[in-house]
């Protein structure tokens, strides 16, 4: 359960011998980390720039692989997550003209590791926050300044927003998204590596069809339509070059229908949902990769460290896994002097352990984007030919390697 709690009040709950940790951003990564630390007996401060009612927004759909299971089970949220999500076991790809190219079983590829499930972002946040420990959050709160002393001194943090405050903390975790303002403060404005596909798309929700176990995509000449099952609905992404936003949803839907010789029922359903939605969520297909995660007594997490393109369906899963790995390292750390050096070592160990895994998944999403975000009829035709003979197994192989070799974690004390 989410409980609105001022940051200073949260900090007062910290025991004298534990590290004082500020988690910036109550999204997927930040909430996962804060709740895991609370389960381990710690008392982090969790702040979020958005107001509390923004949490109720359904947001967008997520496909989660089994890398999230250990974190959710450790939180006591695993059963609730499985109740609120939809397992899907097949993936269908359509040609640029709408015909079915192939339907591949996902279950055979991933069952040995666990389920592949669809869930909307709001439901996932409810699972994370509604586990067995209370989720205290200070909404409408941002970091406006950070003052660093010497290596052993606490960080002085100025908070702006609904309840301005100054806090002394031992660690700042920046988990405030791909455009993280906290990252800019902590890393002195250091630029991030970014891929801009030039594309974007709308996220809309449609009524479920008769096949809730099927995820499907249609890659066209300058457009992409994907439909993915969540519990009781279809989450859809309808994308193309960014100029489609100016033309508007109705023009986009008409263009897609004209380009198809066969309009599959599901594609028709989500195109109709797009036109009927008065304010569909817009998602620019841009990613980000920070050059380093740890800077002094601060660390980047989730999209602030590596914001993913949605092409591989792996970004949220890696954010949850990273939060779990970081929590496991931090529960071994004692940040108050004389244990300050131990915290530095744990942060460095976390980055060494997790960054190669995140980078591998990030690279996979970038490679898939070069295949999917295309505006060329000859390339669309060639892609159709290739996809007739190449199964989803090839695209998922790097991800399967991550699932087959989970993170090497320190054992809990």
C-alpha positions in Angstrom: 0.0 0.0 0.0 1.3 3.5 -0.9 1.3 5.9 2.0 2.1 9.6 1.4 5.0 10.4 3.8 7.2 13.5 3.8 10.9 12.7 3.0 12.1 14.0 6.4 9.6 11.7 8.2 10.9 8.8 6.2 14.5 9.6 7.0 13.6 9.8 10.8 12.7 6.1 10.6 16.3 5.0 9.7 18.2 3.2 12.5 21.5 4.8 13.7 23.6 1.9 12.3 22.0 1.7 8.8 22.9 3.7 5.6 20.7 6.6 4.9 19.5 6.0 1.4 17.6 8.4 -0.8 15.8 6.8 -3.8 14.8 9.4 -6.4 11.9 8.1 -8.6 9.0 5.9 -7.6 8.7 4.2 -10.9 9.4 0.5 -11.5 13.1 0.5 -10.6 12.9 2.9 -7.6 9.9 1.2 -6.1 11.4 -2.2 -6.5 14.6 -1.1 -4.8 12.9 0.8 -1.9 10.6 -2.1 -1.2 13.3 -4.7 -1.2 15.4 -2.6 1.2 12.4 -2.2 3.4 11.9 -6.0 3.4 15.5 -6.3 4.5 14.9 -4.0 7.5 16.3 -0.8 6.0 14.4 2.5 5.8 15.2 4.3 2.5 13.6 7.6 1.6 11.6 7.3 -1.6 10.5 10.5 -3.5 8.7 11.0 -6.8 8.3 14.1 -8.9 4.7 13.3 -10.0 1.6 13.8 -7.8 0.1 10.8 -6.1 -2.9 10.6 -8.5 -0.5 10.0 -11.5 0.1 6.5 -10.1 -3.4 5.5 -11.1 -2.6 6.1 -14.8 -2.4 2.7 -16.6 0.5 3.9 -18.7 1.8 1.4 -21.1 2.0 -2.4 -21.4 5.0 -4.3 -20.4 6.3 -7.8 -21.4 8.2 -9.3 -18.5 10.4 -12.4 -18.6 11.3 -14.6 -15.7 14.3 -12.5 -14.7 11.8 -10.5 -12.6 10.6 -13.5 -10.6 13.2 -13.6 -7.9 12.7 -10.0 -7.0 8.9 -10.2 -7.0 9.0 -13.4 -5.0 11.4 -11.8 -2.5 9.0 -8.9 -2.1 6.1 -11.3 -1.5 4.5 -9.9 -4.7 4.9 -12.9 -7.0 1.5 -14.4 -6.6 -0.2 -11.0 -7.0 1.8 -10.3 -10.1 0.8 -13.6 -11.7 -2.9 -12.9 -10.8 -2.7 -9.4 -12.4 -0.8 -10.4 -15.6 -1.5 -12.4 -18.7 0.8 -15.3 -19.8 1.4 -15.4 -23.5 3.0 -18.2 -25.3 3.0 -17.4 -29.0 4.3 -14.6 -31.2 3.0 -13.8 -34.7 4.6 -11.7 -37.3 2.7 -10.2 -40.2 4.0 -9.1 -43.6 4.0 -5.5 -44.7 0.8 -6.3 -46.5 -0.9 -7.9 -43.5 -0.6 -11.6 -44.2 0.6 -13.9 -41.5 4.3 -14.8 -42.1 4.8 -17.1 -39.2 3.6 -17.9 -35.6 6.3 -19.1 -33.2 5.9 -20.7 -29.8 7.4 -18.6 -27.1 6.7 -21.2 -24.4 9.1 -23.7 -25.9 11.9 -21.1 -25.8 11.4 -19.6 -22.4 9.5 -22.2 -20.3 12.7 -23.7 -18.9 13.3 -20.3 -17.3 9.7 -19.3 -16.4 6.7 -17.5 -17.9 6.6 -14.6 -20.3 3.8 -12.3 -19.1 2.1 -9.1 -20.1 1.0 -6.5 -17.6 0.2 -2.8 -17.7 2.5 -0.5 -15.8 -0.1 0.7 -13.3 -0.8 -2.9 -12.3 2.9 -3.7 -11.9 3.4 -0.7 -9.7 0.4 -1.8 -7.6 2.1 -5.2 -7.2 5.4 -3.7 -6.1 3.9 -1.2 -3.7 1.2 -3.5 -2.4 3.5 -6.2 -1.1 3.8 -7.0 2.6 5.7 -3.8 3.5 4.1 -0.3 3.4 5.4 1.8 0.5 6.1 5.3 1.8 6.5 7.9 -0.9 6.9 11.7 -0.9 5.1 12.7 -4.1 5.6 16.1 -5.8 9.2 16.1 -4.7 12.5 16.5 -6.7 16.2 17.0 -6.0 17.2 20.6 -6.7 20.8 20.5 -5.5 23.4 18.1 -4.1 26.3 19.2 -2.0 29.2 16.8 -1.6 31.8 17.0 1.1 34.9 14.8 1.4 34.6 11.1 0.7 33.6 10.2 4.3 31.0 13.0 4.7 27.3 12.6 4.1 25.7 14.2 1.1 23.5 17.3 1.7 20.5 17.1 -0.6 18.0 20.0 -1.2 14.5 18.8 -2.0 12.0 21.1 -3.9 8.3 20.7 -4.4 5.4 20.1 -2.1 7.5 20.0 1.1 11.0 21.6 0.6 13.6 20.1 2.8 17.3 19.5 3.3 18.5 16.0 4.1 21.8 14.4 4.9 22.1 11.0 3.3 24.9 8.5 2.7 23.7 7.4 -0.7 21.6 8.8 -3.6 20.0 6.3 -6.0 18.8 8.1 -9.2 16.0 6.1 -10.6 14.0 9.0 -12.1 13.8 7.9 -15.7 15.5 8.2 -19.1 15.6 12.0 -18.8 16.8 11.9 -15.2 17.4 15.4 -13.9 19.1 13.9 -10.8 21.7 12.2 -13.1 22.5 15.6 -14.5 23.2 16.9 -11.0 25.2 13.9 -9.9 27.2 13.5 -13.1 27.8 17.2 -13.7 25.8 17.3 -16.9 27.9 14.5 -18.5 26.2 13.6 -21.8 24.7 10.1 -22.3 25.1 7.9 -25.3 21.7 8.0 -27.1 20.1 6.4 -30.1 17.3 8.3 -31.7 15.5 6.2 -34.2 13.5 9.1 -35.6 10.4 7.1 -34.8 7.7 7.3 -32.2 4.3 5.8 -31.6 1.1 5.9 -29.7 0.2 3.4 -26.9 -3.5 2.6 -26.7 -5.7 0.0 -25.1 -8.2 -2.2 -26.9 -10.7 -4.9 -25.9 -9.2 -8.3 -25.7 -9.8 -10.8 -28.5 -10.3 -14.5 -28.5 -6.5 -15.3 -28.3 -5.1 -13.8 -25.1 -2.0 -16.0 -25.3 -0.8 -14.4 -28.6 1.5 -11.4 -29.1 1.6 -10.0 -32.6 3.4 -7.5 -34.7 3.0 -6.1 -38.2 6.1 -4.4 -39.7 5.2 -2.3 -42.6 6.8 0.2 -45.0 7.2 3.1 -42.5 4.8 1.8 -39.8 4.8 -0.7 -37.0 1.7 -2.1 -35.3 2.2 -4.3 -32.3 -0.5 -5.8 -30.1 0.3 -7.5 -26.8 -2.0 -9.2 -24.3 -2.4 -8.0 -20.7 -5.0 -9.1 -18.3 -8.4 -8.2 -19.8 -7.1 -6.1 -22.6 -4.8 -5.7 -25.6 -2.0 -3.1 -25.2 -1.0 -1.7 -28.6 1.9 0.3 -30.0 1.3 2.0 -33.3 4.4 3.7 -34.6 6.2 5.2 -37.5 8.4 8.2 -38.4 7.8 11.0 -35.9 5.9 13.1 -38.5 2.9 10.8 -37.9 2.2 12.6 -34.7 1.6 15.9 -36.6 -0.7 14.1 -39.1 -2.7 12.6 -36.2 -4.1 9.2 -35.4 -6.9 9.2 -37.9 -4.6 9.9 -40.8 -2.2 7.2 -39.5 -4.9 4.6 -39.2 -6.2 5.3 -42.7 -2.6 5.1 -44.2 -2.0 1.7 -42.5 -5.3 0.3 -43.8 -4.6 1.5 -47.3 -1.2 -0.2 -47.2 -2.6 -3.6 -46.3 -4.1 -6.1 -48.6 -5.4 -8.0 -45.6 -6.4 -6.2 -42.5 -6.2 -8.7 -39.6 -9.1 -8.4 -37.1 -6.7 -7.6 -34.3 -4.9 -4.9 -36.3 -8.3 -3.4 -37.2 -9.3 -3.5 -33.5 -6.2 -1.5 -32.3 -6.4 1.0 -35.2 -10.0 1.7 -34.2 -8.9 2.1 -30.6 -6.3 4.6 -31.6 -8.8 6.8 -33.5 -11.3 6.6 -30.6 -8.8 7.5 -27.9 -9.0 11.2 -27.2 -5.5 11.5 -25.8 -3.3 8.5 -26.6 0.1 8.2 -24.8 3.0 9.1 -27.2 6.3 7.2 -26.9 9.3 8.6 -28.7 11.7 5.8 -29.7 14.8 7.2 -28.1 17.2 5.4 -25.7 20.0 6.5 -23.4 23.1 4.8 -21.9 25.1 6.5 -19.1 28.8 6.3 -19.4 29.1 5.2 -15.7 26.7 4.3 -13.0 28.6 5.1 -9.8 29.8 8.6 -9.0 30.9 9.0 -5.4 28.1 8.1 -3.1 25.5 8.0 -5.9 24.4 5.3 -8.3 22.1 5.3 -11.4 19.3 2.7 -11.6 16.8 1.7 -14.3 16.2 4.0 -17.2 18.5 6.6 -15.6 21.3 4.2 -16.1 20.1 2.6 -19.4 16.8 3.7 -20.9 15.7 1.1 -23.4 14.0 1.1 -26.8 10.9 -1.1 -26.4 11.9 -3.3 -29.4 13.1 -6.3 -27.3 10.6 -6.1 -24.5 13.3 -6.3 -21.9 13.8 -2.8 -20.4 11.4 -3.2 -17.4 12.7 -6.6 -16.7 16.3 -5.4 -16.5 15.2 -2.5 -14.3 13.6 -4.9 -11.8 16.6 -7.3 -12.0 19.0 -4.4 -11.5 17.1 -3.1 -8.4 17.2 -6.6 -7.0 21.0 -6.9 -7.6 21.6 -3.5 -6.1 19.4 -4.2 -3.0 21.4 -7.4 -2.4 24.7 -5.5 -2.5 23.4 -2.7 -0.3 22.1 -5.0 2.4 25.8 -5.9 2.9 26.8 -2.3 3.2 27.2 -0.2 6.3 27.4 3.4 5.2 28.0 5.3 8.5 31.6 5.7 9.5 33.7 3.6 10.0 32.0 1.5 7.4 31.8 4.1 4.6 34.5 2.4 2.5 32.4 -0.7 2.5 29.6 1.1 0.8 31.9 2.3 -1.9 33.1 -1.2 -2.6 29.6 -2.6 -2.7 28.5 0.0 -5.3 31.5 -0.8 -7.4 30.8 -4.5 -7.2 27.2 -3.9 -8.2 28.2 -2.0 -11.3 30.8 -4.7 -12.3 28.2 -7.4 -11.8 25.1 -5.8 -13.5 26.3 -3.4 -16.1 27.5 -6.0 -18.6 24.1 -7.7 -18.4 22.2 -4.5 -19.0 24.5 -3.5 -21.8 23.9 -6.9 -23.6 20.1 -6.4 -23.4 20.5 -2.8 -24.4 22.5 -3.8 -27.5 19.8 -6.3 -28.4 17.1 -3.7 -28.4 19.2 -1.4 -30.5 19.8 -4.1 -33.1 16.1 -4.9 -33.4 15.3 -1.2 -33.8 17.5 -1.1 -37.0 15.4 -3.9 -38.4 12.0 -2.6 -37.3 12.2 1.2 -37.8 12.4 1.3 -41.6 10.8 3.4 -44.2 11.5 1.6 -47.5 9.3 -0.7 -49.6 12.2 -2.8 -50.9 13.5 -3.2 -47.4 10.0 -4.1 -46.1 9.8 -6.8 -48.8 13.3 -8.1 -48.1 12.5 -8.2 -44.3 9.3 -10.3 -45.1 11.4 -12.8 -47.0 13.9 -13.1 -44.1 11.2 -13.4 -41.5 9.6 -16.3 -43.3 12.6 -18.4 -42.5 14.0 -16.9 -39.2 12.1 -17.7 -36.0 11.8 -15.5 -32.9 14.4 -17.9 -31.4 17.2 -16.0 -33.2 16.0 -12.6 -31.9 15.6 -14.0 -28.3 18.9 -15.8 -28.2 20.9 -13.1 -26.4 18.0 -12.7 -23.9 18.0 -16.5 -23.4 21.6 -16.3 -22.4 20.8 -13.7 -19.7 18.0 -16.0 -18.4 20.2 -19.1 -18.5 23.0 -17.3 -16.5 21.4 -15.2 -13.7 23.3 -12.6 -11.8 26.0 -13.7 -9.5 24.8 -12.3 -6.2 26.3 -12.1 -2.7 24.4 -14.3 -0.3 22.1 -12.4 2.1 23.3 -12.1 5.7 
